[in-house]
Amino acid sequence: MMRLDKYLKVSRLIKRRTVANEACDAGRVSVNGKVARASYDVKEGDLIEIALGQKPLTVKVLEVREHVAKEGAAGLYQVIEE
């Protein structure tokens, strides 16, 4: 399992962990339809919705890994809607 803020950074959905943390604190990140805190444990199959900028982004977690190469980051999730 991995903290939500760290998953957002590792998967490169959000570039920095501090930014991911602030987004969670501001209520801009929800998991499975509920606003989630940065400490939420991400599991495979979770639906993460990020409301940064104009369009919310919804992704499904396919894999949770500590380290991943830049090229492999997109393989950790599947975009449901942009």
C-alpha positions as CSV (number, residue, x, y, z in Angstrom):
1,M,0.0,0.0,0.0
2,M,1.1,3.6,-0.6
3,R,0.0,7.0,0.6
4,L,-2.2,8.9,-1.9
5,D,0.2,11.9,-2.1
6,K,3.1,9.6,-2.8
7,Y,1.1,7.6,-5.4
8,L,0.2,10.9,-7.2
9,K,3.9,11.8,-7.4
10,V,5.2,8.3,-8.4
11,S,2.6,8.0,-11.1
12,R,3.4,11.6,-12.2
13,L,-0.2,12.6,-12.1
14,I,1.0,15.5,-9.9
15,K,4.7,16.5,-10.3
16,R,5.5,17.1,-6.6
17,R,4.5,15.4,-3.4
18,T,4.0,18.8,-1.6
19,V,1.6,19.9,-4.4
20,A,-0.2,16.6,-4.1
21,N,-0.5,17.0,-0.4
22,E,-1.9,20.6,-0.8
23,A,-4.4,19.4,-3.4
24,C,-5.6,16.7,-0.9
25,D,-5.8,19.2,1.9
26,A,-7.9,21.6,-0.3
27,G,-10.3,18.8,-1.1
28,R,-9.4,18.6,-4.8
29,V,-8.6,14.9,-4.8
30,S,-11.3,12.2,-4.2
31,V,-11.0,8.4,-4.2
32,N,-14.0,6.3,-5.1
33,G,-16.3,9.3,-4.8
34,K,-15.2,10.5,-1.4
35,V,-12.8,13.4,-0.7
36,A,-9.5,11.7,0.4
37,R,-6.7,12.8,2.7
38,A,-3.1,12.6,1.7
39,S,-2.6,9.7,4.1
40,Y,-5.2,7.5,2.3
41,D,-3.8,4.1,1.4
42,V,-4.1,3.6,-2.4
43,K,-5.2,0.1,-3.6
44,E,-5.4,-1.4,-7.0
45,G,-8.9,-0.7,-8.5
46,D,-9.3,2.6,-6.7
47,L,-10.8,5.4,-8.8
48,I,-9.0,8.7,-8.2
49,E,-10.5,12.0,-9.3
50,I,-8.2,15.1,-9.4
51,A,-9.8,18.5,-9.8
52,L,-6.8,20.7,-10.8
53,G,-7.3,23.3,-13.5
54,Q,-10.4,23.4,-15.7
55,K,-11.1,19.8,-16.3
56,P,-11.3,17.1,-13.6
57,L,-9.2,14.0,-14.4
58,T,-10.4,10.5,-13.4
59,V,-8.0,7.6,-13.3
60,K,-8.3,3.9,-12.3
61,V,-5.3,2.5,-10.3
62,L,-3.9,-0.5,-12.1
63,E,-0.7,-1.0,-10.1
64,V,0.9,0.4,-6.9
65,R,4.8,0.5,-7.0
66,E,7.4,2.3,-4.9
67,H,9.7,3.2,-7.9
68,V,8.9,3.4,-11.5
69,A,10.8,4.8,-14.5
70,K,9.5,8.0,-16.2
71,E,8.4,5.9,-19.2
72,G,6.5,3.4,-17.1
73,A,4.6,5.9,-14.9
74,A,1.6,6.0,-17.2
75,G,1.3,2.2,-16.8
76,L,0.3,2.6,-13.2
77,Y,-3.1,4.0,-14.0
78,Q,-5.8,4.0,-16.7
79,V,-7.4,7.3,-17.7
80,I,-11.2,6.9,-17.3
81,E,-12.2,10.5,-18.4
82,E,-10.4,13.8,-18.9
